[in-house]
């Protein structure tokens, strides 16, 4: 893994497009004190730790637990301060695929020829990240024996934003495809709901029918998951590299 490198373009880069792409990623945030810098983490907790530290300490050093991306007119600088680099790797791959850039090390030596499509030379061999399971209720056939209780999670009334949460759950990429009909556990002879697929946003994973239980029974989901979804502005990512994650 190389701790510092940059992508150099011969022409100005479309910074508005690049900013929009970064800001759509759920574990990326623009720095409080420097608009040109983005903090890139692999999980919401790490992102919150760094942003809190920056808020509380002013324009001082960053906690060395995340990656930093700095935007210039025709260049993007990368600083890797952690080995948890899959989110920034995905961004770098997107940037390289869509723009004509050379890759330079911190001495400004061109190392483009040494970088494969996965950018292992820069980021190292990917390690599979363990996803956090949510919504695998123990009452479900595809749930977990040690999972939370669906009945205990049910609420009489929904809360604001419930429809956006359900849409997020449905729109996230599928991690594991499965076959067979899934029906409401309380109406086993009722209509088919979905297939027993598992979806992921790269941080969490959940069964496909979770959206149904959120909408119909207003099930309460973990606060940290809801905060994660809100931080992504209720927009699920579309480009999760499922080869780099696993369901624990």
Secondary structure, 3 states (H helix, E strand, C coil): CCCEEEEEECCCCCHHHHHHHHHCCCCEEECCCCCCEEEECCCHHHHHHHHHHHHHHCCCCCCCCCEEEEECCCEEEEEECCCCCHHHHHHHHHHHHHCCEEEEECCCCECHHHCCCCCHHHHCCCCCEEEEECCCCCCCCCCCCCCCCHHHHCCCCCCCCHHHHHHHHHHCCEEECCCCEEECCCCCCCCEEEECCEEECCCEEEECCHHHHHHHHCCCCCHHHHHHHHHCCCCCCCCCCHHHEEEC
